[in-house]
Amino acid sequence: MGDLFARYVVRPEPIQHLLHHEMAAVAQQVGVAYRYMDAEMVAGADLVVHVRKVDGVPPGLPSFVDPHRHDVSHFYGLVGDLTVHLQLDDEEGEVTGPAGIFIPPGVVHRLQLARGTGYLIVILRQARYE
């Protein structure tokens, strides 16, 4: 493998801390989220990719994320029969996978795991999660 492989192919890393999120609390109950890509992993990367495998959601799981917004658009992918409670500005509801959720820039949002199993994929269109 050459220099490009060494520079651009990376292994995922567990996410320890994330702005607006209680990562340690949710990791103990539903599993660790992994960082697959961002500018800290690959110089020049202009997106953030996180993936969490969810083997089950305990009843009454508290919210681990505060309502927040980003200056760029992003995407949530629900793979499997995973159900989340979603807040978009002043609207709230449940979404069950498989589904894709687009969040425009500036929209206040919060996603909370509700039930089911699968994967939660997050793609944020900026170099670092802010």
C-alpha positions in Angstrom: 0.0 0.0 0.0 1.2 3.5 -0.8 1.2 6.9 0.8 -2.4 7.6 -0.1 -3.6 4.5 1.7 -1.5 5.4 4.7 -2.9 8.9 4.7 -6.6 8.3 3.9 -7.5 4.8 5.3 -8.2 4.9 9.0 -9.6 2.6 11.7 -12.6 3.7 13.8 -11.9 5.0 17.3 -14.3 4.9 20.3 -15.8 8.3 21.0 -15.0 9.4 24.6 -16.4 13.0 24.6 -18.7 14.8 22.3 -20.2 18.3 22.7 -23.9 18.3 23.8 -23.8 14.5 24.5 -23.3 12.3 27.5 -21.3 9.6 25.7 -20.1 7.6 28.8 -23.7 7.2 30.2 -25.2 5.9 26.9 -22.2 3.7 26.1 -22.8 1.8 29.3 -26.4 1.1 28.4 -26.5 0.7 24.6 -22.9 0.4 23.3 -20.0 2.5 22.3 -20.2 5.0 19.4 -17.2 5.1 17.0 -15.6 7.9 15.1 -14.9 6.8 11.6 -13.8 10.1 10.0 -13.0 13.7 10.9 -10.2 16.2 10.4 -8.3 14.9 13.5 -8.1 11.4 11.9 -7.4 12.6 8.3 -5.9 16.0 7.6 -8.1 17.8 5.2 -11.2 15.7 5.9 -14.3 17.9 5.6 -16.9 15.7 7.2 -17.5 13.8 10.4 -18.8 10.3 10.4 -19.9 8.4 13.6 -21.5 5.0 13.9 -23.1 3.4 16.9 -24.2 -0.3 17.0 -27.3 -0.6 19.1 -28.0 -4.2 20.4 -31.1 -3.0 22.4 -32.5 0.0 24.2 -33.3 -0.4 27.9 -36.8 0.8 28.8 -36.7 4.3 30.1 -33.3 5.2 28.7 -32.8 8.8 29.6 -31.8 11.4 27.0 -28.1 11.6 26.5 -28.1 14.6 24.2 -29.3 18.2 24.7 -31.2 20.1 22.0 -28.6 21.8 19.8 -27.9 23.1 16.3 -25.1 23.2 13.8 -24.1 25.7 11.1 -24.0 23.0 8.5 -26.4 20.3 7.4 -26.1 16.7 8.6 -27.6 13.3 8.3 -28.8 10.5 10.6 -29.2 7.0 9.2 -31.2 4.4 11.0 -30.3 0.9 9.9 -32.4 -2.0 11.1 -35.5 -1.7 13.2 -34.1 1.0 15.5 -36.6 3.6 16.6 -35.6 7.1 17.8 -37.5 10.0 19.3 -36.7 13.0 17.1 -37.0 16.8 17.8 -36.7 19.2 14.9 -37.2 22.8 16.2 -40.7 22.7 17.9 -41.8 19.4 16.2 -41.3 16.0 17.8 -42.1 12.4 16.8 -40.8 8.9 16.4 -38.9 7.5 13.4 -38.2 3.8 12.8 -35.6 2.5 10.5 -34.6 1.9 7.9 -34.8 5.7 7.5 -32.6 8.7 6.6 -33.1 12.0 8.4 -31.7 15.2 6.9 -31.1 18.1 9.3 -30.7 21.5 7.6 -28.2 24.1 9.0 -29.5 26.0 12.0 -32.4 23.6 12.9 -32.5 22.8 16.6 -32.6 19.0 17.0 -32.3 16.2 19.4 -32.3 12.5 18.8 -33.0 9.9 21.5 -32.8 6.2 21.2 -36.3 4.7 21.9 -36.2 1.0 21.1 -35.1 -1.7 18.7 -31.7 -2.8 17.3 -29.5 -1.7 14.5 -27.0 1.0 13.6 -27.2 4.8 14.0 -25.0 6.6 11.5 -24.2 10.3 11.8 -22.7 12.4 9.0 -21.9 16.0 9.7 -20.7 18.3 6.9 -17.7 19.9 8.6 -14.2 18.9 9.6 -14.8 18.6 13.4 -17.9 18.0 15.5 -18.8 21.4 17.0 
